């Protein structure tokens, strides 16, 4: 990539949480900023101090505590910013005390015209999955910006990058989103000398056949023929996508089974450093009731995850 002036560089928004592997985040942000010639807006998230920074009147003692806390927070975020600057990265800093975190993140992303949001990710409990309160999940559901979730400590050299696609569009995703996924994976691979693999999983109907045979009056279903037809139809769509994106047959994979079961195993078998997936932003009732494939697999993947959407926010020019 050609070198840009500081004023021409795009900005990525990095969310620093002291209890979520901050050093891993800084290492990855450094790597991404250098690879894509980005500048960084580094935000320290400190929600527990939010009450001290409200607009209501407080005592002199509380005001002194607030000022000291603010100085400490500024020093903390600056200490991490120094690590980025030492590696030649242009950095701006701020502290976010707003709850809910996802609203505050998106507000800052809008104000700095962020190209992407980067955040360390942790394991989500069953309760968090059930009530959908976790920030990572909320960002997946509402953010129009690409989301890079940092999980691994270090990106492998010349990493495999897995583009998880659904060219059959069985999960209500438009065809253009698959192309966005693959093109994003290729853009990342080009910048870091990576190797792109496309993976598509499809559900077989064997379980439907078993259920039919357990009914009061068993129903004969030509499972093998139907399975063969489904496999062929999915493969045709996958090959068309691969050809359109210039991915060769050796890097184009189709496997039977659910994405939640297959993708983590495939990623480990390739020692992948990144999975690129697509998600649709949802609001209202759909936001509460309909999840995405990304949400179902995110806790099972051992590497970084990059979630893209159809929007004006792209990782390449």
Protein Blocks (a to p, Z undefined) as FASTA:
>chain_A
ZZddfklpccddddddfklokllmmmmmmmmmmmnopacddddddfklmmmmmcbdcdfk
lmmmmmmmmmmmmmmmmmmmmmmmmnopacdddddfbdcfklmmmmmmmmnopabdcddd
ddddfklmmnopafklmmmmmmmbdcdddfbfbdcehiacdddddfkopnopafklmmmm
mmmmmmmmmmnopacddddddddfklmmmmmmmpmbdcdddfklmmmmmmmmmmmmmmmm
mmmnopafklcccdeddfklmmmmmmmmnopabdcddddddehjllmmmccfklmmmmmp
cbdcddddddfbdfbZZ
